[in-house]
Amino acid sequence: MKKRLVLLALMMCMMFSFVACDDSGEGKIKETQKPASATEKPEEQKEIVPLDTDPTTVEDVETLNIDIKDVKLEDYIISLGKYKGVEVEVLSTKVTKEEIEEEVKYLLESFPTYEDLDSDTAADANYVNIDYVGKIDGEEFEGGSAKDSVLLLGSNSFIDGFEDGVIGMKKGETKDLKLQFPKDYHNTTYAGKDVVFTVTLNRIMKKVETKYTDEFVKENFSEDYKLSTVDDMNKYIESAISENKKAQAESYKVTSVFEKIIDESQFKELPQQLVNYYYVNDYMYVESYANAYGVSMENYVKQSFDMTLDEYKKDTLDYAIKAVKMDIVLDAIAKTEKMEITDEYYAEEVKKIFEGYASYYEDVDAFVEANGGKEEVSKQLLLEKARDFAAEAATVVGTIDKIPQEDDKESEDKEETKEDTKEETKEESSNKENDK
């Protein structure tokens, strides 16, 4: 199962939730309001379910209680684990020759090269260049038309009957394909509906190897990236990989540090409304993508995460619990270290953050207001300060080449269990011998 990385989940709860929106602040999920639904609907008062309700059993997450304005993080910690000198392994940021070659390979695959075939008739396994216009009830529909689209016949990339209809067409021929969308089609708007595709066959081709040359680089990357040679491209790729690795290494270090701090900390019963808050944020974020693609949540999480909806809900609840514990721990560190956000620090940090969102807001004040006001932004800056403090105070004890996956960890646990069993068996045998 392709689980979403815990790394990503933990980092999400530590970063700002700033969004691109207008000056009214619409689109920002605030502490005292329910998240806006993914599609515009008239506002209606929904009955909030009891606070002790398991979020994963609630069909409409907008009915969960997420009123966190009165939650005080310091009320939920019993003891704070060690947060200075936490021992961690860090990710290597070295870029290897193999990684560059892999990126080049991917790059060339993204710019395929085709040559025309002598044949005038499209056949199975041919690549074809086509124009097509799709109509339902005589009207064109979104995503149903394209020009110079390349299709491999026999790849089953289109709905049933489309590729079979193109097979046998002549170059330059235009043909109407009267088809029907499958009843279980991922976009429920079109599922089961009759459709007519008017297809024009432009070219019949074969795919050939794309050569990695100076000419290739100059043709595709000189205008936007100012690259004109293979050497330019290799250096660009190496730099991009390096920057990505540095960001990933920093994220992994922070995650590793706080996983240990959280494990060694003791908590009271967590505030359910704050758990709900993180759960709802994550759920509705993913749901907005499902709605944008016109697919159900079940289909979207299956395609994106290889999970059932129930598995996704459980995973999201686990994330929400980690996020709440993270906030509590960060708050405790900030208070223990007597950290504060001065007016000068606040102004500098907000100005830096605002630069990334300047096109969406009239000014800094509008940006702050849309994100909960100065008090809320100051809280977030304080938690971020505590995060950086603990990460910088960590002790690096080794370097690893990649993030351990869950399967790797399970294998290590099994090996440790085997070794423990062997030792126990040896001790039992030794004791029996002594008894004799």
N, C-alpha and C positions, 0 to 999 in steps of 0.2 A: 504494500500500500504506500502510495506517495504522500506521506504525511507532510503537512506544512511545517517548515522548520520552526522549532521553538525559538531559535535565534531571531527570526523575523517577528514572531509574536512578542517576545520580550522587548525588542527594540521599539516596536510600535507603541508600547505603553510608556516609553520614556521620551518619545519625541513629541513635538508639538502637533496638535491636531488642526493646525491652520489650514483653511481651505480657500480656494479661489471663489469669491462670490461678490455680489454687489454691496453697496454701502449699507443696505438694510441688514446685512448679516445673514440673509437666508442661506441655508445650506449648512451652517455650523450647528453641530449638536451641542447645545448648552446644557448645563447641569440641571436646570429647573424645567426643561421642556423635553417632550418626547421628540425623537428624531423625525425629520420630515420624511414622508414616504417617497419612494423613488419616482412615482408619477404624481402629477398634480391632481388633487382631489379636494372637494369642498371639505373644510374642517368639520369634524364631528367629534363629540366627546365620547371617548371610549372608556368602558369600565375597566379600571386597573385591577389586575388579579392580586390575591393576597401575597404579601411579601415573602412568605415561606414556600411559595410555589417553585418547583424545579423548572428553571427556564427552558430546559430541553423538551418539556412536555407542552409548552405553550405554542400554539399554532401561529397566533398573531403577536409577534414580539413587541409591537407598539402598546400592548396592554400590560407589559411588565413595569414595575415600579423602578424608575431610575432617578428619583428625586434625591440627589446627593448633597444638597446645599448645606445640610446640617451635620454631615459626616465629618468627624474629627479623627484623622488618621492615628494620632497618638493614643487614642482610646482602645486600639486593637492589637497592641504589641505587649507581650509579656517580657521577652528578653531579646536583645539584638545580638546577632552572631558576630564573630570577629570580622571586621571590615577593613582593617589595616594589615597590609602584608599578606593578603590572601594569595596562596600559591596556585598559579595557573600555567598551562601550556598555551603558547601563542601560535597562530598560523604563520607559516613562512610566506614572505612576500616576494621571493625570488621568482623571476620569470624564466621558464625553461624554453629551450629550442622547440621541444615537442608542442608546447602550448601555442607558440607562434604559428607553427605549421598547421595545427588543428584549426586555428582561426582563419588562416589562409585558405584551407580546404573548404571551410564553411562559406567564406567569402566567394570563392569561385562557384560553389553550388548555388549561391544566391544570384549569380549572373550567368545563367546557362547560355550556351551557344548552340544554335540550330543551323542545319544545312537543308536546303530543299531537296526532296527526292524527285526522281524522274517520273514517278507514277502520277497520273492525273486523278486517280480514284483513292479515297481514304480507306484504309484497312486497319484492322485491329493491330494494336501495338505501335501505330503511327502517332507521332506528335502532329497536331494540327493547330493552325492559327485561325480563329473564327471570330465573327461578330454575332451577337445574338440579342434579341429583344424578347423579354417574357411578358405575357399579358394574362391577367385573370379577369374574366368577364369583360374582355375587350379593353381593359385598362392596364397600362404599365404599372409595375409595382417596384418598391424599393429593393435594390439588390438583384433585380431580375434581368439586368441588361449589362452588356460589356462590349468593348471593341478590342480587337487584337488580343483576345484571350487565348493563351496556349493551353491545350488539353491533350493528355495522353489517353488515347482511345483504349478502353479496357481497364482503366484505372478505377472505375466506379466512383469518380469524383462528383458526378452529377446524379440527379435522381434517375430511377430506373427508366430506361427507354431513350434517354437523351443521347448517350454515346452510341447505342445501337442505331439510332436514327441518323447519326453523322456518318457512320461506316457505310461506304458505298456512294457517298456524295462525290461529285466532281468539283475540281477547282473552279471557283467563280460561281458555283451553284448556290441558290437560295432556296430554303425548304422550311415548311411549317411542321413542327413536331407537336402533335396533340398528346399531352401527357397528363399525369395526375400526381400531385404530391402524396407521399406516403401518409397514411393516417397517423403514424407515430412520428411524423417529421418534427425535428427539434424546434422549429419556429411554428408555434401552435396557430399563428395567424393564417398560415398557408396550408396547414395539415389537412389532407384529404381533398383539397380543392383541385378542380381541373385547371390546366394551364396550357397556353400555346406559346412555344418558343419559335421565333422566326430566326433561322440560322443561316449565315453566309459563310462558306468555306473559302478562306483566303489562301492558305498555304498548306502543303503536306510536307512534313519534315522528319528529320532524324536528329537526335541529340548527339553532339560531339563534345569532346573535352575542351574546356575553356583554358587557354594558355595563360599562365601567370607571367606577364611581360610588362615592360615599361609602357608599351602602347595601351595595354589593358588598363593600367593604373591611370594613365593620363586621360584616356577617353572617359572613364567613369568617376574620377575623383579630383581632377584638376580644378574644376570650377568651384565646387563647394568646400573642398578640403585642402586645396592648393598642393596636392600631391601629384608627382609626375613620373616617379620611378619606383621600381620594386623596392629599392633600398628605403625610399621615403615611406612607403607603405609598411614595411617591416618595422621601422622605427615607430611609426604611428601606432601600430598594433601592440608593440611591446609597451609603449607608454600607457595605452588604454588598459591593458591587462594589469600593469603595475598599479595604476590608480585604483582599479577595481579590487585588487588583492589587498591593498592598504586599507581600504574602506571595510572590506570583509574581515580583515584581521582585527581591526579596532572593534567592530561589532561583536566578533566572537570573543574577544578578550573581555569586553563588558559583560556579555552574557554569562561567560564562565565564572567571572568574579561574583556576580549576583546570584547565580544558581547556588554557589557555595554559601554565600551570606544568608540566603533565604532558607537553605537546608539547616543551617545552624541556629536560626532564629526561632522563637516560639511566639505563636499568635493566639489571640482569643478568637472566638467565632467571628468570621469576617462579616463586614456589613453587606448584606445581601443586595441592597440597592446599588452599591458600587460594583459588585460582581455583575449585576444585571446591566449596569451602564456599559461596561466593557463588552459584555455579551451582545447587547443590542447594537452597539457601534459596529462590531465586526460582522454580525449577521446582516445588518442592513447595507453595509458596504458591499458585501458579496452579492446580496440580493439585487442591488442596483445594477450590477453587471449582468446578472441573469435577465433582468427586465430589459436592459439595453439591447441584449442579443435576442430577446423574444423567446427565451427558453425558461422552463421551470427550474426551480432551485434544485430539485432532484437531479435533473440532467446536467445543470451547470457544475455542481460540486463533483458529480461523477466524472465529467470531462476534464475539469480543472485540477481536482485533487485526488481522483480515483477513490472516492469515498461514497458511501451511501449518505443520505441526508441525516440519518440518525448518528452515523459516525462523525459527520461534520459537526453536528450540534454538540456532541460530547467533546470533540476536539476544541471547539470554540469555548465551551464552558471551562475546560482545563486552562486555556489561554487566559480567560477572564480572571480566574482564581490566581494565576501567576502574576497577572498585571496588578491586581489589588495588593498582593503581598509585596510586590516590587514598590508600589507607592508607599506602603506603610514603612518598609525598610528605608527607603530614601528619606522619608520624613524624619525617621528616628536618627539617621546619620546627621542630617542637617541640624537637628536640635542638639545632638550630643556635641557636635563640633561648633555649636553656636554660630552657624552660618547665617548670613543675612544678605538681602539684596538692597544695595544702596541706590539712591536715585541716579547716581552717575553710571553705575553698572547696568541698571535697568535701561537707561536711555541708550547706552552703547549697544547692548545686546538686541534690544527691540529694533533699533535702526538697522543692524546687520540682517536680522531675520526679515524685516519689512522689504528689503531690497529684492528678495526673491518673489515678492507678491505685489510689488508696486503697481503693476499694470491692472490689478484688480480692485484697488482701493484709491480713494481720493487723496488720502494722506495717512500718516502714522496713526493719528487718533482714531480714524475710521477703522483701520486695521485692528487696533487694540480692542475697540468696542465690539467689533464683529466676533472677536475671539474671547469674550467673557469679561472684558474690562481689565483695568490695571491690576486689580487684586488677583484675579485668576492667572493672568500672564506672569505676575511676580511669583506665584506659587509654582508654576511650571519651571520658571528659571531657577528657583531654589532647588527643586528636585533634580534638575539637570546638573546643577553645581555639585550636589551630593554624589550624583552618579560619576561625574568626572573625577571627583576627589578619591573615591574608592578605587576606581580603575587605575588611576595614576599611582596609587599607593600599593598596588598589587606586586607580588614577587614572581617574576617569570622563571620557571624551573625547566623549561624545555620548549622545543619547537616541533610542530607537526605539519605535514604537507597538506592535509585536507581535514575538513570537519568530520568527526566520527558520526556515522549514520546509526540509526536505531538498530538496524540489523547487525551492524558490527558490534554494538554494545551488547546485544543479546547473545551473540556468539561468545564474546569475552566472558559474560556472566556464566554461560553454560560451561566454558572451559574451567572457570574458577570452581564451579560446582563439582565438576568431574575430579579436579585435583583434590578438593576437600573430601570428596567421597573416598578417593584412593587413600588419603592420609588416615581417614577414620577407619577404613578397612584394615590398613596396616596396624593401627593401634589395637583394634579388636583382636587380630590374629596374634599380636604380641602378648596381649593380656591372656589369651587362651593358652598360649605356650607356657606362660608363667604359672598359670593355674595348674597345669599338668605337673 
